[in-house]
Amino acid sequence: MKNSTGLLILFIASILLSQPRATFGQANPQGVRRPSPGQSPASGPRPKPATPQTYAAEEVRTGEVQFGAQCGFCHGKDAAGGESGPDLTRSEMVAQDVRGDKLEPLIRAGRPNTGMPAFKNLNAQELNAIVAFLHRQMEKSAELGGGRRSVDPADLATGNAAAGSEYFNGKGECSSCHSATGDLAGIASRLQGLNLLRRMLYPGGLGPGSGGRSPSKATATFLLSSGQTVVAPVVTEDDFSVTVLDPLGERKTYQKSGVKVTINDPLSAHFDRLGKYTDADIHNVYAYLETLK
């Protein structure tokens, strides 16, 4: 069976960098220029500024700090895409903006229907600085060249939903734990694009110190020298040690060489499956999950 190591490496790198969302500067509606039919969104051309603009370096630096504090969590501190916002260095609205005529009203009003809050308390100087920073970031990104850092959901839509359903209910054995009409009902309405793929492959998360496991689900059963067994929730686990929470909520780390411990993790089937997926399996199951809306 073909291994999908290359795809997984690319996928993990994409997670660590950013995930796209539609919240800011959405012209169509994401504010990102759409490629022609049949062309990958990742290879689409960068929008060009309608009017060349220059800003003082000090104003750009002020805008960088202001943007990082107010907008960086969603759009990334460099405006190239973050936790829930799209890459603004490719935003059509930023390209069409002339010294804040389009951006400033949007920032003040927000887009509540897409999750972008209104920033009504920003004064004119702060808004001007943010606009200056965004225009400079678009210029810098164009100078650097290269493709878009974030991943559009359309980039992942290459699989066959019917084949994905067959794998899900067949040799993939996904249906032994999950149900399209039960726990997965409507999942494609809650998660899209890279977030949906991440939940499928790494449901326990990839955060630092997580060990790839869900601390609320995995448990460790210790066999003490007295013959007594103790069960505790797992915080992290690796090849040499396991860290659990004691009854008082304190973290305790044990070396596996010194205790008899068994880890019970309901997500272990997902980790075991990672080495068995082919590229086609991943894209097909993703396509199937996208139908569960």
Secondary structure, DSSP 8 states (H G I E B T S, - for coil): ----HHHHHHHHHHHHH------SS-SSSSSB----TTS-GGG------SS-----HHHHHHHHHHHHHHTHHHH-TTSS--SSS--GGGBHHHHH-STTTTHHHHHHH-BGGGTB---TT--HHHHHHHHHHHHHHHHHHHHH----SS--HHHH--S-HHHHHHHHHTTT-GGGT--TTTTTTTHHHH--HHHHHHHHH-TT---TTSTTS-TTT-EEEEE-TTS-EEEEEEEEE-SSEEEEE-TTS-EEEEETTTSEEEEE-TTHHHHHHHTT--HHHHHHHHHHHTT--
